[in-house]
């Protein structure tokens, strides 16, 4: 299987490195990476990948058409891939088994998240892995309900977004910026995206969200307020969270400390849990659970992406492969 990572931002670079590290597990023969606008100051980034075994393709040397015949699967990691994708964009890829897009690409294909509906990706050509905050919100709701969403009466989440990635400064803000609510039912697009995810399983998700950008470059956070139909104890909640494989826990309340731990000890310096719940912030008021969680944005959608790849290409041992990757990438506590 030859795969192409199209776009080398944070997610694309992380995916390329993981595909190179776990080639045998994922049954990958060659990892192609494509950078559309190669800048000379990015040469070292490409050289590091080349030294690890990636086949580097840049727009000043190769066109999509020239590499298309070699590619069986595409990880679409460009910003705004839906906008950039024309109906004939992938026409030259005659051996293509699947494409997956990342993040806010909601019109690209079936919305997918591991632990929710990843089996819907099986043998599909195009899928869309939902955004990092959608992963975080969904896993926190699943943890608090024991994955029984019919026990959920209401959920309201405030997404506190870093304004820009650590490696960039284009979108940095100098103060807190509140994002307008789209409507009175959903709030911001995060609720819309999570609801759409559950609608693929014909589940109605009573969720509303709000959103604020902060002058930070480290991690997002969410403040959740979840109401259940039936009362629970704090021990119940802590046990449910501990049994959710995609939620990690921490007693740290400073994203600097958590981010640094991920950089030191995470594979490729990333945290791959969907959310890291701050256990010291949990509150239980009757049937209502309140608390904070940190969202590891570059890493927390990666397992969903790799699971989609395994499903779309009909990997014969996909369950064992994904369990092996979970064991290698996920940590229960930070």
C-alpha positions, 0 to 999 in steps of 0.5 A: 500500500502506497499512501500520500500525505497531502499537506505538511502542517501539524497534522500532516507532519505528525501523520507522515511520521507515524506512518513511517514509524508504524509502516509494518503495523499499517501495511504501508510500503511507501509514504509519499508526502506532497508540499504544494508551496515549498519554501526554502526555509522549510527545506530542513523539515522535508529533509528530516522526513526524507531521512526517515524514508519518505518520498518527497514531492513538491509542486515545483518538481511534481504534479499530482498527475505524475505521482497519482499512479503510485498512490493507493490512499490519500491523507488530505491534510491541507487547510480548507481541502473542500474548497481547494478540491475540484470534482476532477482533483483525484481523477488521475488516482486510478488505484485509489482505495480511499481519501480522508480529510481532517478537521473542519471539512464537513462536506468532504465525506461521512463524518468519522470518529473512533469510538463512535462510528468508525465502522461507517468508513468501511470500504468508503472512498471519502471520509471526514475525521471530525475536528479536535474539539469535536473529538474532545466534546464527544469523548467527555460526553461519552465518558460521563454517560458511560457511552449511553447517550440516552442517559443524557438530558442536556449538555452545554460546552464552552470551547476555549480555543488557543488562537494559533498553533505554537509554530505560527503567528498568523491568527494570534489575538491580543485579547479574548475574542468571543465568537458569535452564536450561529443560532439559539439551538446549537450555538457555535459550529462545534455543536453542529458538528458533534450532532452531525456525527451522532446523526450518522447513527440516528442519535439525537444529541442535546448539545449546545456550545459557545466559543472564545479565542484566547491569546494562547498557542498551546492547548484548547480547553473545554468547560462542560456542563452535562445533565443526566437523566439519573443521579450518579455519585462522584465515584461513578463519574471517576470510574466512567472516565477511567474506563473510557480509553480515549479520555485521559486524566490529570491533576494539573490545571495549567496547560503549560505543564500538560503541554510540556509533558506531552512534548517530553513523553508523547510519541512525536511529542503529542498527546493522542487522547481525545480529552484530558479531564482535570479531575480536581475541577469535577463538580457534581450537582444532583444530576449535573456534572461540571468540569474542565478538560484540555484538548490536545489538538494536533494529536487527538484526531490521529487515531480516528484518521488511522482507523478510517484508513484501516476501514477504508482499505479493508485491512484484514487485521484492522482491529488488532492493529488499532488496539496495538496503536492505542496501546502505544499512543494513549496514556491514561494519566498525565 
